[in-house]
Amino acid sequence: MSIRATRLARKGLPAAIALAIGLAPTMAVAADSCPIPVDDVKAAIEAFASKASSEESNVEKDFKSATGSDYTKFYFDHFIKVNGSGDDTTKFITKAYDLTKFTGALPEGQIQKAMPPSVSISMSNAMELAEAAADEDNTKLDLAELRCNPNTEDAALSAALDQLDGSTVDKFRKAKKTACKLVHFAADLQDKKRQLDKIRTEGYPLFHLKAKEKKGFNGKERTIQLRADLRLYPEYPGAEDNPVKFGDIRGLRLSYNSYFKWSDNNWEPLNIYQYLVSESDEKDEVCFPKIKLSSSVKVATCVRISEITSSSIKLKVRGKYWYNSDSSAVSLGEHKIPAPFGYLQDVSNMKDKKMEDLKEKLVGRLASTMGKYGDMIEKAQEWKKACGS
C-alpha cells in the first residue's frame, strides 16, 4: 500500500478505496487543480495551424503574382514529387544543380557532355539558407526551435501532445510540415540568388571548338579556320514590368568569343557577346554582321538553332568567309549539348525585382508563422511547469 493510501486508511476509509485513490495518476490529480489547462496549449496549437495554413496559401498567391499560375503549380507539385506525402520533416530536400564548377570557358577542343551534378539541399542546409535570406532582409529569423532537423519535439510540447486528442495532434503535424516546407522555399530562392553572380560574370560553357579547312575562292585556294568559345548567359530582366520567364529559355543569351584565321595571317578575335538564343520559333541560320579581316577579306559567325528544350540545345556554328568575289565556310558541326536551361532561367530571374520582392514576402510570412510557433512552445512550457509531474 502506498504512503498516501496508508494515511487515508488511518483516517477511517476502507483499505480498498484508500488503495484505489493512492494509485490514481498524479497528473490527473494535478490537472484538476492546474492553473493552466491543457486546452490553452490546444488553442495555441490551433492558432499555429491556422497561421501556417493561411501563410502557405498566401505564399502560393505571391508565387502566382511573381511567376504565373503554371510555374507556381509546377513549383509546388515538384516539392511534393521529390518529398512525397510523408510527415518526417527531417527528410525534406530541395533538388538543385551545382553550377560552381560549370562556369567559364571549357578547354579548347572540349564540348559540354553532361548536365551539372544534381544536388539536394538538406533540411539542415535549408535552415541555414533561409536564415541567410532573412538576414539580407534585416528580418530576424531563428529556426532552431522548429526542429525540422532533429526528429524530436520540444519536451513540454511533446508532453502536452500526449494529453491532447488525435485531431489536435494531426493539426500540429500538418502545420509543422507546412512551416518546414516554407523554409525550403526560402532556401531555394536564396540558393539560386547565391549562384547568380558567378553565372552572370562567367557564363555556362557549351563548347570551345576549332575547325580548319582549305577552300577555293574563284580559283584561289586558302586555308580558313574558326575557333569559338560558346557560353550561355541567362537574361536579366530590366524594367520591373518585364515578365518573369521561368522555364522559358527564349531570351537566354549566347556569348560567342569567336576567332578567325585567314591563310597565314594571325588569329583575329570577333568577341561578339549576348546574342539572343531565340526570339521566336525561327530555325533558319542567322549570321552576325560581316567583319573586315583585311581590305579584301570579310568574315561572319553564323548559327542555326534547330532545337531547344529545358535540358538541351541543338545548334550548328559556321565561320563564313568572303574573298575574291566568292564565299565559303568552315563548320564546327552540329551538336546537341546538354544544359540546365530551365534552371538557369530560374537563377537568372533572381535578379528581377519581382523575385527579390517574392523572397522578402516569403521570409516575412515564415517569420509570422514562426511567431505563432513560438507562442505555442511558450504556452506548452508554462503548462508543463505549472502542471507537469
Helices and strands as residue ranges (DSSP letters): H 3-10, H 15-23, H 26-33, H 38-67, H 69-83, G 89-91, E 94-97, E 110-111, E 118-121, H 123-136, G 144-146, H 155-163, H 166-202, E 204-217, E 220-233, E 253-262, E 268-269, E 272-276, E 286-287, E 291-292, E 297-308, E 312-323, E 326-338, H 341-348, G 349-351, H 353-387
